[in-house]
């Protein structure tokens, strides 16, 4: 089941229907983009997802719960984070105080199941200041910070709340290229840690560089969706939004192919959709390879098709597409578009970007194909366009003397709690209930915060089975009635939490 499921959203402004049946979903560890021209309905759909607008029809499911009519603060307590386009920092507070203020306002920690103590708030503050390179401005008023520092501060404030999903509204607006690169790295690092990301931005090139999948909205409807490599070759996306000149930027196209672990094709297509000449068979005459030299690359754009002069009977054949070393491409470098959606990202942080696409296997051909009509030398040079380096995410290590006594809040604890929460959901599935309960009991007290949260749910069957697991972990027989009225259950649960904390202390 997806972390966020949006189904059939409809919104009227007066008599005008601005959103007409928009549906999309986000999985844990996945970066998903909402794209579309101005007035298409993507911002309205985004705001209905965050809780800023109430849909006239449709549902918004977050982690299995219907939050279609819940206000933003209730969605935030469930683990839904939101960063607006406008700056939301407290300008007169320092960068450090901005983070502490958010932690003090949190009613409880999702990973701990209780309100944070003073020491734990300082530990989390120090952790995110180091992680987002904000230590040098920790005592600077947030209003005096640069635009990039303010954006990193907003992401840091969101992360300390332990979100399952972060929704970003125009994250690349009004920031310089270096800050854009830092934000991309931060977003990818959050996704690798298991947090789902939903973003919308008019900078479509930056969105497609970082997203695993994107949805294109036009006239209030989703007209197409898919991976970046699929969208940039989709005729619907080109006509509705991208335009015919979008794929002319060879450097940018090569960067997307590099990020997804792909190379230029040898079966008649490059990553930019420009036809190339297939590899020559082994029996081809040697004079073909000894023809005119390859023209140097003079611009990062895709070379035009061969002119009529280059195909005249008196001219010599042009060389085949080169891989930069004088060798023809091999069948192993075949690139295929339209791959299925990627699997969720791994939970452990990595030292380099992770390709969200599954590894690809080149099709095996019975015999090499004969060379087609020769093309211009400049076209072969397009396969050697330099690539744009993708900066790996940074891994921040706590400095000596500041390491907390317990594991610091961050990607790993949140991901573990997500697994526990899914085990709890399986308690209501008869064929999986026994195995799920056994694993929860084996994990011991680390499952109590999530189990206590389940005791607050409206599903009486879930409350009953979660209480049975709690009884086995704490070795108790009473203290909570899953069938009692809500007010009584809340009082019993508060007493149970206090007693459990005293025993643990």
C-alpha positions as CSV (number, residue, x, y, z in Angstrom):
1,X,0.0,0.0,0.0
2,X,1.3,3.5,-0.9
3,X,2.2,6.0,1.8
4,X,0.0,8.7,0.2
5,X,-2.9,7.8,-2.1
6,X,-4.9,10.6,-3.7
7,X,-8.0,9.4,-5.6
8,X,-10.4,11.4,-7.8
9,X,-9.9,14.9,-6.4
10,X,-12.5,17.4,-7.6
11,X,-12.6,21.1,-6.8
12,X,-14.9,23.9,-7.8
13,X,-14.3,27.6,-7.5
14,X,-17.8,29.0,-8.0
15,X,-19.1,27.3,-11.1
16,X,-15.7,26.6,-12.5
17,X,-14.3,23.1,-12.1
18,X,-10.5,23.6,-11.7
19,X,-9.7,20.0,-10.7
20,X,-11.5,17.1,-12.3
21,X,-10.6,13.7,-11.0
22,X,-6.8,14.0,-10.2
23,X,-5.2,10.8,-8.8
24,X,-1.6,10.1,-7.8
25,X,0.3,8.3,-5.1
26,X,3.7,8.4,-3.3
27,X,5.6,5.4,-1.9
28,X,8.1,5.5,1.0
29,X,11.5,6.6,-0.2
30,X,10.2,7.9,-3.5
31,X,10.4,11.4,-5.0
32,X,7.3,12.3,-7.0
33,X,6.7,15.5,-8.9
34,X,3.5,17.3,-9.9
35,X,4.0,19.2,-13.2
36,X,1.8,21.3,-15.4
37,X,1.4,24.7,-17.0
38,X,-0.1,27.7,-15.2
39,X,-3.8,27.3,-14.4
40,X,-3.7,23.5,-15.0
41,X,-4.8,22.7,-11.4
42,X,-1.6,21.2,-10.0
43,X,-1.3,23.8,-7.2
44,X,-4.9,23.3,-6.2
45,X,-4.4,19.6,-6.2
46,X,-1.3,20.0,-4.1
47,X,-3.1,22.2,-1.6
48,X,-6.0,19.8,-1.2
49,X,-3.3,17.1,-0.4
50,X,-1.7,19.3,2.3
51,X,-5.0,20.3,3.9
52,X,-5.1,23.9,2.8
53,X,-8.2,23.3,0.7
54,X,-11.0,20.9,1.2
55,X,-12.0,18.9,-1.9
56,X,-15.5,18.8,-3.2
57,X,-15.1,15.1,-4.1
58,X,-12.3,12.5,-3.8
59,X,-10.2,11.1,-1.0
60,X,-6.8,11.7,0.4
61,X,-5.4,8.6,2.2
62,X,-2.2,9.0,4.3
63,X,-0.7,5.8,5.7
64,X,-4.0,4.1,5.4
65,X,-6.1,6.8,7.1
66,X,-8.6,9.1,5.3
67,X,-7.4,12.6,6.0
68,X,-9.5,14.3,3.2
69,X,-11.2,16.7,5.7
70,X,-8.6,16.8,8.4
71,X,-6.9,20.2,9.1
72,X,-3.2,20.6,8.5
73,X,-2.1,20.1,12.2
74,X,-3.8,16.7,12.4
75,X,-2.0,15.6,9.2
76,X,1.2,16.9,10.6
77,X,0.8,14.7,13.8
78,X,0.4,11.7,11.5
79,X,3.7,12.4,9.9
80,X,2.9,14.7,6.9
81,X,5.3,17.5,6.6
82,X,4.8,20.6,4.4
83,X,7.2,23.4,3.2
84,X,5.5,26.4,1.6
85,X,6.9,28.4,-1.3
86,X,7.1,31.5,0.9
87,X,9.7,31.7,3.6
88,X,8.3,30.4,6.9
89,X,11.3,31.0,9.3
90,X,10.9,33.1,12.4
91,X,12.9,36.1,11.3
92,X,13.8,37.5,14.7
93,X,14.8,34.2,16.2
94,X,18.2,32.7,15.6
95,X,18.6,29.7,13.4
96,X,19.1,27.6,16.5
97,X,16.0,29.0,18.2
98,X,14.0,28.3,15.1
99,X,14.6,24.6,15.4
100,X,14.2,24.6,19.2
101,X,10.8,26.4,18.9
102,X,9.5,23.6,16.6
103,X,10.7,20.9,19.0
104,X,9.1,22.6,22.0
105,X,5.8,22.9,20.2
106,X,5.7,19.2,19.3
107,X,3.0,17.4,21.4
108,X,5.0,14.2,21.2
109,X,7.8,12.4,19.3
110,X,6.6,9.7,16.9
111,X,9.6,7.6,17.5
112,X,9.5,7.8,21.3
113,X,5.7,8.1,21.9
114,X,6.1,11.0,24.3
115,X,7.1,14.7,24.5
116,X,10.8,15.3,24.2
117,X,12.9,16.2,27.2
118,X,15.2,19.3,27.1
119,X,18.4,17.3,26.5
120,X,16.8,15.4,23.6
121,X,15.6,18.7,22.0
122,X,19.2,20.0,22.1
123,X,20.6,16.8,20.7
124,X,18.2,16.9,17.8
125,X,19.0,20.6,17.2
126,X,22.7,19.9,17.1
127,X,22.2,17.0,14.8
128,X,20.3,18.8,12.1
129,X,22.5,21.9,12.3
130,X,25.5,19.7,11.4
131,X,23.5,17.7,8.8
132,X,22.4,20.8,6.8
133,X,25.6,22.8,7.3
134,X,24.1,25.5,9.4
135,X,26.4,25.5,12.4
136,X,28.2,28.6,11.3
137,X,24.9,30.6,11.4
138,X,23.3,29.0,14.4
139,X,23.4,32.2,16.4
140,X,22.5,34.4,13.4
141,X,18.9,35.8,13.2
142,X,17.1,33.8,10.6
143,X,16.0,37.0,8.8
144,X,19.7,37.8,8.0
145,X,20.4,34.3,6.6
146,X,20.8,33.8,2.8
147,X,18.0,32.4,0.7
148,X,19.7,29.0,0.6
149,X,20.3,28.9,4.3
150,X,16.7,29.8,5.0
151,X,15.6,26.9,2.7
152,X,17.9,24.5,4.4
153,X,16.6,25.7,7.8
154,X,13.0,25.0,6.7
155,X,13.9,21.5,5.6
156,X,15.8,21.0,8.9
157,X,12.8,22.2,11.0
158,X,10.6,19.8,9.0
159,X,13.0,16.8,9.5
160,X,13.2,17.1,13.3
161,X,9.4,16.4,13.4
162,X,10.2,12.9,12.1
163,X,7.9,13.0,9.0
164,X,6.9,10.1,6.9
165,X,6.2,12.4,3.9
166,X,7.5,15.8,3.0
167,X,5.6,18.0,0.5
168,X,7.7,20.8,-1.1
169,X,6.0,23.7,-2.8
170,X,8.4,25.4,-5.3
171,X,11.6,24.3,-3.6
172,X,13.8,25.6,-6.4
173,X,12.2,29.0,-6.7
174,X,14.5,32.1,-6.3
175,X,17.7,30.2,-5.3
176,X,21.1,30.2,-7.0
177,X,22.5,27.2,-8.9
178,X,24.7,26.1,-6.0
179,X,21.8,26.2,-3.5
180,X,19.7,24.3,-6.0
181,X,22.4,21.6,-6.1
182,X,22.4,21.5,-2.3
183,X,18.6,21.2,-2.2
184,X,18.7,18.4,-4.7
185,X,21.2,16.5,-2.6
186,X,19.2,17.0,0.5
187,X,16.0,15.8,-1.1
188,X,17.7,12.7,-2.5
189,X,19.3,12.0,0.9
190,X,15.9,12.2,2.6
191,X,14.4,9.8,0.0
192,X,17.2,7.3,0.6
193,X,16.4,7.4,4.3
194,X,12.9,6.2,3.5
195,X,10.9,9.5,3.6
196,X,8.5,10.0,0.8
197,X,8.8,13.3,-1.1
198,X,6.1,15.1,-3.1
199,X,7.1,18.3,-4.8
200,X,5.7,20.8,-7.4
201,X,7.8,23.4,-9.2
202,X,7.8,25.3,-12.4
203,X,11.5,24.5,-13.0
204,X,10.7,21.3,-14.8
205,X,14.4,20.5,-15.6
206,X,15.3,20.5,-11.9
207,X,12.2,18.5,-11.0
208,X,13.0,15.8,-13.6
209,X,16.6,15.6,-12.4
210,X,15.5,14.6,-8.9
211,X,12.2,12.8,-9.2
212,X,11.6,9.1,-9.6
213,X,8.2,9.6,-11.2
214,X,6.1,12.7,-12.2
215,X,2.5,13.4,-13.0
216,X,1.6,15.9,-15.7
217,X,-1.7,17.8,-15.0
218,X,-3.5,19.9,-17.6
219,X,-7.0,21.3,-17.6
220,X,-7.6,19.8,-14.1
221,X,-6.7,16.2,-15.1
222,X,-3.7,13.9,-15.1
223,X,-2.9,13.5,-18.8
224,X,0.3,11.4,-18.4
225,X,2.8,10.1,-15.9
226,X,6.0,8.1,-15.7
227,X,9.7,8.3,-15.1
228,X,11.7,11.3,-16.4
229,X,13.0,9.4,-19.4
230,X,9.5,8.4,-20.3
231,X,8.0,11.9,-19.9
232,X,10.6,13.6,-22.1
233,X,9.8,11.2,-24.9
234,X,6.1,11.2,-24.4
235,X,4.3,13.0,-27.3
236,X,1.5,14.0,-24.9
237,X,3.9,15.6,-22.4
238,X,5.8,17.3,-25.2
239,X,2.6,18.8,-26.8
240,X,0.9,19.7,-23.5
241,X,3.8,21.1,-21.5
242,X,7.4,20.4,-22.5
243,X,7.4,21.8,-26.0
244,X,9.3,20.5,-29.1
245,X,12.6,22.1,-28.1
246,X,12.8,20.6,-24.6
247,X,15.0,17.7,-25.7
248,X,17.5,19.8,-27.5
249,X,19.6,20.3,-24.4
250,X,22.1,17.4,-24.8
251,X,24.0,18.1,-21.5
252,X,20.8,18.0,-19.5
253,X,19.6,14.8,-21.2
254,X,22.8,13.1,-20.6
255,X,22.7,14.0,-16.9
256,X,19.3,12.4,-16.5
257,X,20.6,9.2,-18.3
258,X,23.6,9.2,-16.0
259,X,21.4,9.5,-12.9
260,X,19.3,6.6,-14.0
261,X,22.3,4.4,-14.8
262,X,21.8,4.4,-18.5
263,X,24.0,5.0,-21.5
264,X,23.4,6.1,-25.1
265,X,21.8,3.5,-27.3
266,X,23.3,1.6,-30.1
267,X,20.0,0.4,-31.7
268,X,19.0,3.6,-33.4
269,X,18.2,6.0,-30.5
270,X,20.1,8.3,-28.1
271,X,18.9,9.5,-24.7
272,X,17.6,12.6,-26.5
273,X,15.6,10.7,-29.1
274,X,17.9,11.5,-32.0
275,X,18.4,8.6,-34.4
276,X,22.0,7.3,-34.7
277,X,23.6,4.7,-37.0
278,X,23.8,1.1,-35.6
279,X,27.1,-0.6,-35.1
280,X,28.8,-2.0,-38.2
281,X,29.0,-5.8,-38.5
282,X,32.3,-7.5,-38.2
283,X,32.4,-8.1,-42.0
284,X,32.0,-4.5,-43.0
285,X,34.8,-3.1,-45.3
286,X,37.7,-1.5,-43.5
287,X,37.4,1.7,-45.6
288,X,34.2,2.6,-43.9
289,X,36.0,3.1,-40.5
290,X,38.7,5.0,-42.3
291,X,36.4,7.7,-43.7
292,X,36.2,11.3,-42.7
293,X,37.2,12.1,-39.0
294,X,34.5,12.9,-36.4
295,X,33.8,16.6,-36.0
296,X,34.6,18.1,-32.6
297,X,31.8,19.0,-30.2
298,X,31.3,22.8,-30.3
299,X,28.0,23.1,-28.3
300,X,26.1,21.0,-25.8
301,X,23.1,20.7,-28.1
302,X,22.1,17.7,-30.1
303,X,23.5,17.8,-33.7
304,X,21.0,18.2,-36.6
305,X,20.2,15.4,-39.0
306,X,22.5,14.8,-42.0
307,X,22.0,17.2,-44.8
308,X,21.3,16.2,-48.4
309,X,24.9,17.0,-49.4
310,X,26.2,14.4,-47.0
311,X,24.1,11.7,-48.7
312,X,25.2,12.5,-52.3
313,X,26.5,9.5,-54.3
314,X,30.0,11.2,-54.7
315,X,30.6,11.6,-51.0
316,X,32.3,9.0,-48.8
317,X,30.4,7.2,-46.1
318,X,30.3,8.8,-42.7
319,X,31.7,6.9,-39.7
320,X,29.4,5.0,-37.3
321,X,28.4,6.4,-33.9
322,X,31.4,6.5,-31.6
323,X,31.7,6.0,-27.9
324,X,34.5,8.5,-27.6
325,X,37.4,6.1,-28.1
326,X,36.8,5.2,-31.7
327,X,34.8,2.1,-31.0
328,X,31.3,1.5,-32.1
329,X,28.6,1.0,-29.4
330,X,27.9,-2.5,-28.3
331,X,24.5,-4.1,-28.0
332,X,25.0,-4.1,-24.2
333,X,24.4,-0.3,-24.1
334,X,20.8,-0.5,-25.4
335,X,18.6,2.1,-23.6
336,X,14.8,1.5,-23.3
337,X,12.2,4.0,-22.3
338,X,9.0,3.5,-20.4
339,X,10.3,1.4,-17.6
340,X,8.0,0.6,-14.6
341,X,7.9,2.8,-11.5
342,X,11.0,2.2,-9.3
343,X,10.9,0.2,-6.1
344,X,11.2,2.1,-2.8
345,X,14.6,3.4,-1.9
346,X,16.8,1.5,0.6
347,X,16.6,2.7,4.3
348,X,20.3,3.0,4.9
349,X,22.0,6.3,3.8
350,X,24.5,5.8,1.0
351,X,27.6,7.7,-0.1
352,X,26.4,8.2,-3.6
353,X,23.1,8.7,-5.5
354,X,21.1,5.5,-6.0
355,X,19.6,4.7,-9.3
356,X,15.8,4.2,-8.8
357,X,15.5,2.1,-11.9
358,X,16.1,-1.7,-12.0
359,X,19.2,-2.9,-13.8
360,X,18.5,-3.5,-17.5
361,X,19.6,-6.4,-19.7
362,X,20.3,-5.8,-23.3
363,X,18.3,-8.0,-25.8
364,X,20.3,-10.7,-27.4
365,X,20.2,-10.5,-31.2
366,X,20.8,-13.4,-33.5
367,X,23.2,-11.5,-35.8
368,X,24.4,-7.9,-36.1
369,X,22.4,-5.6,-38.3
370,X,23.7,-4.0,-41.4
371,X,24.6,-0.4,-41.3
372,X,21.8,2.0,-42.4
373,X,22.1,5.1,-44.4
374,X,25.3,7.1,-43.3
375,X,24.7,10.1,-41.2
376,X,26.7,13.4,-40.7
377,X,29.9,13.2,-38.7
378,X,28.6,15.8,-36.2
379,X,25.8,13.4,-35.3
380,X,28.2,10.9,-34.1
381,X,29.8,13.5,-31.9
382,X,26.5,13.9,-30.0
383,X,27.2,10.6,-28.2
384,X,30.3,12.1,-26.7
385,X,28.6,15.1,-25.1
386,X,30.2,15.7,-21.6
387,X,28.0,14.8,-18.7
388,X,26.9,17.0,-15.8
389,X,28.3,15.7,-12.5
390,X,25.7,14.7,-9.9
391,X,26.9,15.6,-6.4
392,X,26.6,12.7,-3.9
393,X,24.6,13.4,-0.7
394,X,26.6,14.3,2.3
395,X,26.7,12.1,5.4
396,X,27.0,14.1,8.6
397,X,28.7,12.6,11.6
398,X,28.2,14.0,15.1
399,X,31.2,15.7,16.5
400,X,33.0,14.3,19.6
401,X,31.2,15.0,22.8
402,X,27.8,15.6,21.3
403,X,26.8,12.0,20.5
404,X,23.5,11.3,22.4
405,X,23.2,8.4,24.7
406,X,20.5,6.8,22.7
407,X,20.3,6.6,18.9
408,X,19.9,10.0,17.4
409,X,16.5,10.7,15.8
410,X,16.8,10.5,12.0
411,X,16.4,8.2,9.0
412,X,17.1,4.9,10.7
413,X,14.7,5.2,13.7
414,X,11.9,6.6,11.6
415,X,12.3,3.8,9.1
416,X,12.3,1.1,11.8
417,X,9.1,2.7,13.3
418,X,7.5,2.5,9.8
419,X,8.2,-1.2,9.7
420,X,6.7,-1.6,13.2
421,X,3.6,0.4,12.1
422,X,3.1,-1.9,9.2
423,X,3.4,-5.0,11.4
424,X,0.6,-3.5,13.6
425,X,-1.6,-3.0,10.5
426,X,-1.1,-6.7,9.7
427,X,-2.7,-7.6,13.1
428,X,-6.1,-7.1,11.5
429,X,-5.3,-9.5,8.7
430,X,-6.1,-12.9,9.9
431,X,-3.6,-14.8,7.8
432,X,-0.8,-12.6,9.0
433,X,-1.9,-11.6,12.5
434,X,0.0,-14.4,14.3
435,X,3.3,-13.8,12.6
436,X,3.0,-10.0,13.0
437,X,2.2,-10.4,16.8
438,X,5.1,-12.8,17.3
439,X,7.6,-10.3,15.6
440,X,6.2,-7.4,17.6
441,X,6.6,-9.3,20.9
442,X,10.1,-10.3,19.9
443,X,11.1,-6.7,19.3
444,X,10.0,-5.8,22.8
445,X,9.7,-2.3,24.2
446,X,10.8,-0.6,21.0
447,X,7.3,-1.3,19.6
448,X,5.4,0.3,22.5
449,X,5.2,3.9,21.1
450,X,3.6,2.6,17.9
451,X,1.4,0.1,19.8
452,X,0.2,2.9,22.1
453,X,-0.7,5.0,19.1
454,X,-2.7,2.0,17.7
455,X,-4.6,2.0,21.0
456,X,-5.9,5.4,20.1
457,X,-7.3,4.3,16.7
458,X,-11.0,4.0,15.9
459,X,-10.7,0.4,14.7
460,X,-11.8,-1.6,17.7
461,X,-10.4,-4.9,16.3
462,X,-7.0,-3.2,15.9
463,X,-7.1,-1.9,19.4
464,X,-8.0,-5.3,20.8
465,X,-5.2,-7.1,19.1
466,X,-2.6,-4.4,19.8
467,X,-3.6,-4.5,23.5
468,X,-3.0,-8.3,23.5
469,X,0.6,-7.6,22.2
470,X,1.1,-4.9,24.8
471,X,0.1,-7.3,27.5
472,X,2.6,-9.9,26.4
473,X,5.4,-7.3,26.2
474,X,4.7,-5.7,29.6
475,X,3.6,-8.9,31.3
476,X,0.4,-7.3,32.6
477,X,-3.3,-8.3,32.5
478,X,-5.2,-5.1,33.0
479,X,-5.1,-1.3,32.9
480,X,-6.8,-0.7,29.6
481,X,-10.1,-1.6,28.0
482,X,-10.1,-1.5,24.2
483,X,-13.9,-1.6,24.2
484,X,-14.4,1.3,26.6
485,X,-15.7,4.8,25.6
486,X,-13.1,7.1,24.1
487,X,-12.7,9.4,27.1
488,X,-12.1,6.4,29.4
489,X,-9.7,4.8,27.0
490,X,-7.7,8.1,26.8
491,X,-7.3,8.3,30.6
492,X,-6.3,4.6,30.8
493,X,-3.8,5.0,28.1
494,X,-2.2,8.1,29.7
495,X,-1.9,6.2,33.0
496,X,-0.4,3.2,31.1
497,X,2.2,5.4,29.4
498,X,3.2,7.1,32.7
499,X,3.6,3.7,34.4
500,X,5.6,2.3,31.5
501,X,7.9,5.3,31.5
502,X,8.5,5.1,35.3
503,X,9.3,1.4,35.0
504,X,11.8,2.1,32.1
505,X,13.4,5.0,34.1
